[in-house]
Amino acid sequence: LLTLCYLAVSVFPAAADPVSMVPGSLEREGWCNEHMLHERLDIIEEKVIKTVEHLESEVKSLLSIISETTLNIPSVPATPLTDIFDGQY
């Protein structure tokens, strides 16, 4: 459909001139622009979702490393262990 929008403009260059447009062509151009906008928004949405998933994975990995590190820290005898995550993870 996007190709059809470009094809219509390249085959009918008069459609790019608002003065010489035929009735109804404005709606088609608006539809093409709206369609292109939705395609771009879909691409952006997909990239945002992938970025969020990647960041979630990184945060989980970092929390795991921090948790393992705190378990391996030698403590002074009779010193209570402190849960830096307050039992949340």
C-alpha positions as CSV (number, residue, x, y, z in Angstrom):
1,L,0.0,0.0,0.0
2,L,2.9,2.3,0.8
3,T,4.2,1.6,-2.7
4,L,0.9,2.5,-4.2
5,C,1.0,5.9,-2.5
6,Y,4.4,6.6,-4.0
7,L,3.4,5.2,-7.3
8,A,0.3,7.5,-7.4
9,V,2.5,10.5,-6.9
10,S,5.2,9.5,-9.4
11,V,2.7,8.4,-12.1
12,F,0.4,11.4,-11.6
13,P,2.7,14.3,-10.6
14,A,-0.2,16.7,-10.9
15,A,-1.5,15.0,-7.7
16,A,1.3,16.7,-5.9
17,D,-0.1,20.1,-7.0
18,P,-3.0,21.1,-4.8
19,V,-4.5,23.4,-7.5
20,S,-4.8,20.7,-10.2
21,M,-6.0,17.9,-7.9
22,V,-9.1,16.1,-8.9
23,P,-11.9,15.8,-6.3
24,G,-11.3,13.0,-3.8
25,S,-7.5,12.9,-4.3
26,L,-7.0,14.9,-1.1
27,E,-8.6,12.1,0.9
28,R,-6.3,9.5,-0.8
29,E,-3.2,11.6,0.0
30,G,-4.4,11.9,3.6
31,W,-4.9,8.2,3.8
32,C,-1.4,7.5,2.4
33,N,0.1,9.9,4.9
34,E,-1.8,8.4,7.7
35,H,-0.8,4.9,6.6
36,M,2.8,5.9,6.5
37,L,2.5,7.5,9.9
38,H,1.0,4.3,11.4
39,E,3.8,2.2,9.8
40,R,6.4,4.4,11.4
41,L,4.6,4.3,14.7
42,D,4.5,0.4,14.5
43,I,8.3,0.4,13.9
44,I,8.9,2.7,16.8
45,E,6.6,0.7,19.1
46,E,8.5,-2.5,18.1
47,K,11.9,-0.9,18.9
48,V,10.6,0.4,22.2
49,I,9.3,-3.1,23.2
50,K,12.6,-4.7,22.3
51,T,14.6,-2.0,24.2
52,V,12.4,-2.5,27.3
53,E,12.9,-6.3,27.1
54,H,16.6,-5.8,26.7
55,L,16.8,-3.4,29.7
56,E,14.7,-5.8,31.8
57,S,17.1,-8.6,31.1
58,E,20.1,-6.3,31.9
59,V,18.5,-5.2,35.2
60,K,17.8,-8.9,36.2
61,S,21.3,-9.8,35.4
62,L,22.8,-6.9,37.4
63,L,20.5,-7.7,40.4
64,S,21.6,-11.4,40.2
65,I,25.3,-10.3,40.2
66,I,24.7,-7.9,43.1
67,S,22.9,-10.6,45.1
68,E,25.6,-13.2,44.5
69,T,28.3,-10.7,45.4
70,T,26.6,-9.8,48.7
71,L,26.3,-13.5,49.6
72,N,30.1,-14.0,49.1
73,I,31.2,-11.0,51.2
74,P,32.9,-12.3,54.4
75,S,31.2,-11.0,57.5
76,V,32.6,-10.4,60.9
77,P,31.4,-13.1,63.3
78,A,28.2,-12.1,65.2
79,T,27.4,-9.3,62.7
80,P,23.9,-9.7,61.4
81,L,23.5,-9.9,57.6
82,T,21.8,-7.0,55.9
83,D,19.4,-7.7,53.1
84,I,20.1,-4.8,50.7
85,F,17.0,-5.7,48.7
86,D,14.7,-5.9,51.8
87,G,13.6,-9.4,50.7
88,Q,12.2,-8.2,47.4
89,Y,14.4,-10.3,45.1
